[in-house]
Amino acid sequence: MLRRRSGAHGKAFSMTSLRRLLLRTLVVTPLTASLGACTINSTTNDDGGTSGNDSGTSADTAAPEPDGGTSGDGGARAESSTGTDGGTSPLGFSPSNLGGLLGTLDLTKLVDIDVTGTSNELSVSCNSLGNGGCVSATVTQSDGSAAQVYVARSWKIEPSALLAVTDKMPVIVVATATIQVLGRLDGSASSQFPVAGGYAPAAPGPGVGGAGMNGNQTAAGVGAGGAGFCGLGGAGGAAAGSSGTAGKAYGSATLIPLLGGSAGGPGDLAPGAGGGAIELVAGVSIDIGAMGVISVGGGGGSSGDTTHGTSGGGSGGALLLEAPVVTIEGTLAANGGGGGGGTNANAPVSDATPNATAAPGGAQGTTGVGGAGSAGAMVTGGAGGAGDAVGGMNAPGAGGGGAGWIRVNTTNGSAMLTGTLSPASASACVTQGTLAK
């Protein structure tokens, strides 16, 4: 059941009546396979204010003023994020990529969104809450591309829940108070199918890897290259001649504009799609709990054989977190997908993992093994294996996808990062900055 309460005068709406208002936006899926009730609790106050949680945190109080960017690591100045608001923000700072959008929306009736439950799947739209409890809008970014925006008073994903983004454009989730991720928020590609702004094989993006080609009894094959984003893609394998070109790096560490990962290089079968792009913005704080996971991984490339060229892995996507205080005890992952292997065209696709373990390339144990996707300290996708030169059973392997970007902006330029970041926090693909005024 989906409930909305208003102080002492609670109102309950049946799931049947709410479903008539649902639009395709976000999908809430539990981590278990049980078919019990899935609940989105949305709570508001009688006075229409914007208190952030049950402990009384109020989002009506302006967030602390930025201090000019002094980081917490001994006084070094963190890279400053670029302001795009151009005016006074209701959050007390100017979120990246939103321009002046928040100033044009009615934020007086926002509610707290609590994602819980054990049902298999439930589509949830801001419109289903009615009366402005959650506001959705589309914003045009600095490069002219669009992003989908969702605004509530607070967002909380409980430990048992998975919130899977299904929008095709990048997604910006805004809370005037707090965001808590205790379960999983997912914007990852699944093989050739992207979400949240990840690039698809049909429009592969600026980091696409070079194409592969199949071999035969008289010519050697070439494995396709993996896609790049922050990290380079892995080169495709070749037993003779030139290998498939590795996908190049692109984008900005500030994640302005918010872009997704690219698709791997094409073979005869589908390459992996790029990971999605998710931005979280909160007026008070963002907390990724110890078991919380946010992942925007790339899809795995298809394997090949002597008659099918292998396809490259997609690159990881983008994660941008902005709040006065950010605490990450759990996992943020923007890994690349594994490259296709050259032995068996039916070998399973290895999508990026939601942790710091690299996705393996296809057909492990053969000479034409696919390159691993990026993960942890390895931000470049792995190269594909050479395979046999002519007429063998093993075509060259494709390259794995490179790492995406992770960016965290806070008041003082220094978040509490005690969890797992992949790419690793010490790499150039993870940066911190200060909130723009």
N, C-alpha and C positions, 0 to 999 in steps of 0.2 A: 504494500500500500504506500502511496505517496501522500504525505501529510504536509500541510502548511498551517502553522499555529500563529495566532496574533494575540500575545499576552494572555490574559485570562479568558478571552473570548475566542476559543479555539474553533477552527473550521476544518472539517475533513472532507475531502473530495474522493469519490470512488475512482478506481483505476479505469473503469470503463469510460467515464466522462472525460478523464484527463487524456486518454489515448486519442480522443477526437482532435485534441489540440497539438498532438506531437508532430514535430517536423524532424527531418534528418539532420542531426547535429553530432552529438556525442553518444557513444555507446558505453553503457555500464555493464560489465561482465564480471561475475565473481571468480575468484581463483579456483573454487571448487566446482564440480559438475552437478551439484544438487539443483533441483528444480523448485526450491522453496521460494518465498517472497523476497524480492529485491526492493529496498526502500531508499528513497531519496527524501530525507527529512529536511524541510525548509522552514526556518523559524524567523519571525520578525517581531519587532517591538510595537506596542500600542502607539507610541509617539512618532512612528515613522523614521526614527533615527537610525544610526548605523553602528550599533555596538557590535564588536567583532566576534565575541564568543561568550560562553556561559559564565566565564569568570569575570566579565564586566569590562574587558578591554574595549575602548571606544574608538572607532575610526573617525569620529567627528573631531577628535583631537589631531591637530596637524602632526605629521611625521617630523622627527628631528631634522633640523636643517643640515644639509651637507657641510662637511668641514673643510672642503677644498681638496680632499683626496689623499690625506695622510693615511697610509696603510698601517696595519697592525704588526708589521714585521720589522720594526726597528726604525720606522720613520720614513721609509722610501715612499715616494709619491706613486700611487697607482695610476694607470692610464685612465683618463677621464672619459666617460661616455658622452656622446654627442646629444645635446638636447634637441628635441624636435617639437616640443609643445607650443612654443612661441607665446605662452601666456601662463596664467596661474592655473595649476593643476589641483583638482580636489584631493589629491593624495599628498600634497606637500612637496612633490618633486615631479619632474617631467619624464614619464616613462618613454623608453625608446620605441620608435616605430608607430606610436599612437597619434602623433601630431596633437591637435587640439580636440580630438574626438570626445574624450571624457567630459569636457566642458559643455558639450552639446547634448548630453544624455541626462535623463531624469534619474538620479541616483538616490532619491529620497525614500524609496520603498523596497530597497534591496533586502534579500533574505540570506540566511546561512544555508549553504548547500552541504549536506552530509551524505556521502555515498556509502551505502552499507548493503547487506543482504546476501542471499544465497541463490537467487534465480539465475538462469543461464544467460539471459540477455535482456536489456531494456533500453530502448532509445529514449533519450531525454532532450527536450527542447526548452529553452528559456520560456517560450510562449506557454508551455504546459503549466507553469506556476501562476500565470495570470497576473494582472495588476502591477506589472513592472517589477516583480520580485527578483527576476534575473533579466538582464538586458543583453541582447545580441545585436551586433552590427558588423559591417564590413568597413575596413579602413584601407585607404590607398597609401602605400609606402613611398619612400623617397625616390625609388626607381620606377614608380608607376605600377608595381605589382600590388595585388590585394592580399589582405590577411583577414581571417575571421576572428572576431573579438567576442568574448563572453565576460560579463561583469556581474558579480554577486557581492554580498557583504563579506562572506567568507566561503572558502571551499575546504572540505575535509574528505579525504579518501581513507576509509577505514582499513585496518590490516587485512581483512578478508576480501577486499574489492579490487577489481581491475577496471580502470577507466581507459577505454581504448578510443583514441581519436580516429574518426572516419572522414572528417572534412578533407577535401582535396587541396585546399589552400593552407598556408601556414596558420597556426592557431595561437592566439594570445588570450590567456586566462587571467582575468583581473579580479582582485578582491580589494575592497576599500579597507578591510581589516587584515585578516590572516589567511594563509594557505598552509594546510598540513597534508603531507603525503605520507601516509602510514602503510598503504598498500602499493599498488602499481599504477602508474600513468604511462601509457604506451603510444608512441607515434612511429613505430618501426615499420619498415617495408616487409612484405611477405613475398619472397621470390621476386617476380616481376611486377608486383602490385604495390604502388606507393600510397601513402596518406600524408596529410598535413604539409603539402608543399614539396614532398620528395619528387624527384624527376622520374618519369616513366621511360621505358625503352623507346617509345615512339617519339619522345621529345627529351633526349637523354641528359641535357644540361651541359654547362660549361666544363665540367670535369670528366666527361665521358672518356672511357678508355678506347684504344685503337681496336679495330675490327680483327677478328680471327678468320681463319679459313680452314676447310677440311683438307686432309691429305688423301692420296690415293696410291696406287701401285707405282706411279712414276714421279710423284711430287710430294714434298714434305709439307705437312700442315703447320699452321701458326695458331697459337692460343691467343685469345683476345686479352686486352689489357683491363685491369681493374680500374674503377672510377676513383677520382681524387676529390677532395674538398679542402680541409685543412692539410691533411696528409696526402701525399701522392698515392695513386693507385699502384698496384703491383704490375710489372711487365708480364705479358703473356709469354709462354714458353715457345721455343723453336729448336728443333734438332739441327736445322740447317737454315742459313739465311737470317733475315731480320725477325725479331720477335714482335709480338703485339705491343703497341705503344702504351705506356703507363698513363693513366689519367692525370691531368695537371691539377694543381692547387688553385683555389679561387676564393672569393669572399673576403670579409673583414672580420678581425677579431672582435670588434664591437657588436657584431651581428646586426648592423644597421646597413642595409635592410635585412629582414629576417628571411633567409633562404634555406631550402632543403638540400640534401645530398644529390649527387648525380648517379645515373645508371651506368653499369659496366659496359665494356665494349661488346658488340654483338658477335655471336658466332652463328651457327645454323639454328640454334634454339635460343630461347629468351635469356638475356642477361638479367642480373639482379637490379632492382630499382633502388633509388636513393632513399636514405632515411629522412624522416619528416623534420619539421621545424616547429618547436614549441617555445613560447615565451610565457613565463609566470611573473605577474606583477602584483605586489601586495603593499598596502599603505602602512602596515605595521610590521609584519614579519612573514618569512617563509621558513617552514620547518620540514625537512625530509627526514623522517624518523629512521631508526636503526634498521627496520625491515622495509622501509620505503624504497621504491625503485622508479626512476624515470628513464625510459629508453627510447632512442630514436635511431635504431640500427639500420644498416643497409641490407638489401636482399641478396641471397646467394645466386651465383650464376649457374646456368645449366651446364651439365657435363656433355661430353661428346664421345666420338669413337673415330674409326678410320673413315667414316663417311659423313660425320657431323663435327664441325668445328666447335670448340669450347667457348663459353661466354664468361665475361668478367663479372666480378662481384660489385654490388653498388656501394657507394661510400656512405659513411655515417652522416647523420643530419646535424641539427643545431639545437642547443638548449641555452636559453637566456633567462636568468633569474634576477629580478630586481625588487628590492625591498630595503628599508632602513637596516633591518637585521636579517641575515640569512644563516641558517644552521643546516649543515648536511652531515647527518650521521649514517645515512643509507647509501644508495648507489645512483650515480648519474652515468649513463652509458651512451656514447655516440660512435659505435664501432662499425667497421666495414664488414660486408658479407664475404663469404668465401668464394673463390673462383672455381669454375667448373673443371672437373678432371677429365682425362682423355681416354679412359678405358671403356666406360659404359654410359651411353646416353641416358640411361634410366637411373643413374646413380642419384641419390637424394641431394637436394639443394641444401646448402648450409647457410642459413640466414645468420645475421649478426647475433651475438649473445647479449643478454641484459646484465652483463657483469664484466670482469676484466680478463676473461678467457677468450682467446681468439677463436673465431669460427673456422673450422678446418676446411681446406680445399677438398674438392670432390675426388673420389677414387683413390683414397689413401693407400699407400703401399705399392703403387705402380710407378713406372718411370714418367708417366704423364700426369702426375698429381697436380691438382689445382693449388694456387697460392692461398694461404690463410688470410682471413680478414684482419684488419688492424685491431689492436686491443692493448690496453695498458700502456707501457712505455713505447711500444712499437706503433707508431702513428702511420707508417707506410704499409700498404698492402703487400702481402707476400707474392713473390714471382712464381709463375707457373713452371712446372717441370718440362723438360725438353721433349719427352716422348721419343718415338722411333723416327728415324729419318725418312724412310720410304717403305711402304708396304707392311709395316708392323701392326701389331694389335693396339698399340697405344698412341693416340694422338697427343700433341702437346697440351699441357694444362693451361688454364687461363689465370690471370692475375687476380688477387683479392682486392677488396675495396679499401681505400684509405680512411683515415679517421675524420670525423666531423669536428665541430667547434663546441666548446662549452664556455660560457661567459657568466660571471656573477658580478652584479653591481650593488653596492651597499652605501650607507652614509659615509663610512670611513674607509671604504675601499678594501676591507678585509673581512671576508666571511669566515665562519667557523667550519672548516673542512676536515672532519675527522672520519668520514666515510670513504667509500670507494669511488674514484673517478676514473673513467676510461673513455678517452685517452687520459693518461696519468696527469695529475695536477702539476708535476714538474715539467711537462712538455709545453711546447709553444701553442698547442691547441687548446689549452685551458688558461684563461686570463681573468683578472679581476679589475674592477674600476669603481668609480664613484658615481652616485646618482646625479643626474643633471637637475639643476634648479629650474 
